[in-house]
Amino acid sequence: MTPQETRSDAGLAAVLRISVSRLARRLRAERLVRGLPELSDTQLAALAALERHGSMTPGELAEHEKVQPPSMTRVIAVLQERELVMRAPHATDRRQVKLTVTDHGRLVVQQTRKLREAWLAQRLRELTAQERATLRAAAPILEKLSQS
């Protein structure tokens, strides 16, 4: 990446898109190398959201993950088939169900986080102190972009 490439917003967007995509692909590969269940990014994100935030209805989970409810229905079906989540009746609304991560699902999320964070921590140790400081400053901005 040259300073010329990131001078314009469009250039910066292109460089970020490519870099973030490559990083995400590399993190996914690390998970597969270790023999964890093969899950799509959306499936893993939904599972991790339930593990982190607790039980949710399918609609709440779709909204949280910013996907359409029919897409989330398919995601939930896979997670349930693999016994990573379970459905339970909603306490106050009989038309609804609550999704909860199973012990196996919790273990998959925790192992995935551990592997990915270990890989990334090793890559960070290979950077200079200035590069790590730049990433620390950029992390909240990247998080903001991911939430928009």
C-alpha positions as a printed Julia matrix, in Angstrom:
148×3 Matrix{Float64}:
   0.0     0.0    0.0
   1.36    3.36  -0.97
   0.35    6.74   0.47
  -0.95    7.54  -3.03
  -3.45    4.66  -2.85
  -5.02    5.91   0.38
  -5.02    9.6   -0.41
  -8.65    9.56  -1.58
 -11.6     8.1    0.32
 -12.23    5.7   -2.57
  -8.62    4.54  -2.5
  -8.7     4.08   1.26
 -11.98    2.15   0.95
 -10.42   -0.18  -1.62
  -7.32   -0.84   0.47
  -9.38   -1.43   3.63
 -11.8    -3.74   1.82
  -8.99   -5.88   0.47
  -7.03   -5.91   3.74
 -10.01   -6.7    5.95
 -11.16   -9.44   3.56
  -7.71  -11.04   3.52
  -7.43  -10.85   7.3
 -10.88  -12.41   7.76
 -10.01  -15.17   5.28
  -6.75  -15.87   7.14
  -8.56  -16.02  10.5
 -11.11  -18.45   9.02
  -8.31  -20.63   7.7
  -6.71  -20.82  11.14
  -9.94  -22.17  12.56
 -10.29  -24.83   9.87
  -6.69  -25.97  10.27
  -7.44  -26.82  13.9
 -10.35  -29.12  13.06
 -13.21  -27.1   14.5
 -16.64  -27.49  12.88
 -16.92  -25.74   9.54
 -19.33  -22.85   9.98
 -19.98  -19.85   7.77
 -19.07  -16.43   9.09
 -22.76  -15.69   9.66
 -23.3   -18.96  11.52
 -20.3   -18.38  13.75
 -21.27  -14.74  14.38
 -24.8   -15.77  15.39
 -23.45  -18.48  17.69
 -20.96  -16.05  19.24
 -23.7   -13.44  19.76
 -25.8   -15.95  21.69
 -22.77  -17.02  23.71
 -21.86  -13.43  24.55
 -25.31  -11.86  25.05
 -27.44  -14.78  26.19
 -30.78  -16.06  24.91
 -32.51  -14.22  22.08
 -35.48  -14.76  19.84
 -34.69  -15.47  16.19
 -35.88  -11.95  15.33
 -33.64  -10.37  17.95
 -30.69  -12.39  16.69
 -31.37  -11.39  13.07
 -31.54   -7.74  14.09
 -28.38   -8.01  16.19
 -26.47   -9.59  13.29
 -28.02   -7.23  10.72
 -29.41   -9.98   8.5
 -32.89  -10.64   7.19
 -35.06  -12.99   9.3
 -35.33  -15.66   6.55
 -31.54  -15.79   6.34
 -31.29  -16.12  10.11
 -33.85  -18.93  10.04
 -31.49  -20.91   7.78
 -28.52  -20.1   10.02
 -30.41  -21.24  13.12
 -31.44  -24.48  11.39
 -27.78  -25.37  10.76
 -26.74  -24.44  14.29
 -29.57  -26.46  15.76
 -28.86  -29.45  13.5
 -25.26  -29.45  14.74
 -26.47  -29.17  18.34
 -24.77  -25.81  18.85
 -27.99  -24.02  19.86
 -31.3   -25.14  21.3
 -34.78  -23.69  21.19
 -36.92  -23.15  24.27
 -40.4   -21.69  24.67
 -40.5   -17.96  25.32
 -41.43  -17.21  28.93
 -44.18  -14.69  28.13
 -45.04  -15.09  24.43
 -46.12  -18.56  23.32
 -45.69  -17.54  19.67
 -41.96  -17.02  20.19
 -38.99  -19.21  21.01
 -35.73  -18.31  22.69
 -32.44  -19.54  21.31
 -29.7   -20.55  23.72
 -26.19  -21.74  23.01
 -25.5   -25.34  24.09
 -22.42  -26.39  26.04
 -20.97  -27.75  22.78
 -21.73  -24.45  21.03
 -20.1   -22.49  23.84
 -16.98  -24.66  23.55
 -16.82  -24.12  19.77
 -17.05  -20.33  20.22
 -14.45  -20.28  22.99
 -12.0   -22.48  21.06
 -12.47  -20.42  17.92
 -11.84  -17.17  19.8
  -8.78  -18.63  21.48
  -7.27  -19.84  18.19
  -7.96  -16.65  16.31
  -6.76  -14.38  19.09
  -3.57  -16.43  19.52
  -2.84  -16.24  15.8
  -3.54  -12.51  15.7
  -1.54  -11.81  18.88
   1.44  -13.55  17.3
   1.11  -11.4   14.17
   0.86   -8.27  16.35
   4.08   -9.2   18.15
   5.8    -9.16  14.76
   4.85   -5.5   14.24
   6.75   -2.49  15.49
   5.58   -0.64  18.58
   4.46    2.25  16.34
   2.44   -0.09  14.11
   0.72   -1.6   17.15
  -0.04    1.9   18.48
  -1.57    2.82  15.13
  -3.75   -0.3   15.23
  -4.83    0.49  18.81
  -5.94    3.92  17.65
  -7.71    2.48  14.6
  -9.51   -0.36  16.44
 -12.45    1.77  17.74
 -12.86    3.28  14.27
 -12.94   -0.15  12.63
 -15.48   -1.27  15.23
 -17.62    1.79  14.43
 -17.48    0.95  10.72
 -18.47   -2.65  11.43
 -21.57   -1.46  13.33
 -22.86    0.87  10.62
